[in-house]
């Protein structure tokens, strides 16, 4: 029985020849994402704008969260999140910041109380102000910067400096395009969204390191091939692995998107976009950067220095 091959053997796709189109496309998408971010802005959720957190315990041991979520959304109080915490009947309700100040926020709480009534016990009600939300935004941005710094240090020690720069540019491209995705679709942007972006950064780094490792291996094996042809050979060698890994990941993500429910739908959709962007960046951004930064010329110069160093006579 023959094995199913999604990618034929010995493919010769000229990825580096296409870089004259793909690299500008990646740059354009990143620039447009930044422009849209400042011109329109994402749809910030409660985690960043503030709001009210209500914890209840229902008398029904297994309440219908979908029905409760639909009823709360029908109150006309804007963004409402519903999730279980611990036991099935312990529910956390988050109500977004209401326009109109504290009185409007108290009216929203009264509407929630009136809807739930005696069907549940109210355990706590807390108002999350913009100061707390600002701290969450700062910590989220700090986590992003620490992630990029760790990536740069890891890749620099494992490869050469060109690889480190390429991995950072590729990961930054994924982050910026995913931010642009949130702005265009206007899905709620919260801490879960930030977790989705950090996850896609990890996926992008994994794929980039695998491609870079094959490029370095091919670089040592073929000394006279041009750098563009060498990178094409390395990427084509890894194409089957990349397609299989990506399809496996996307199958899992689409399953979560379809069957996972409303709570994680936006998170999963961002992950799907991020995985596709990560594959695009690892091939069309991270690889061409090595050419633009002259990886082959540095390697050849180091080789000539080693060969030209004559042993000293005693």
Secondary structure, DSSP 4 states (H G I P E B T S, - for coil): -PPP-SS-TT----TTTTHHHHHHHHHHHHHHHHHHHHHT--EE-HHHH-EEEEEEEESSTT--HHHHHHHHHTTS-S-EEEEE-SSTTEEEEEEEPPTT-HHHHHHHHHHHHHHHGGGEEEEEEEEE-HHHHHHHHHHHHHHHHHHHHHHHHHHHHHS-HHHHHHHHHHHHHHHHHHHHHHHHH--EESHHHHHHHHHHHHHHHHHHHHHHHHHHHHHHH-SSS-HHHHHHHHHHHHHHHHHHHHHHHHHHHHHHHHHS-STTHHHHHHHHHHHHHHHHHIIIIIHHHHHHTTHHHHHHHHHHHHHH-PPPP-
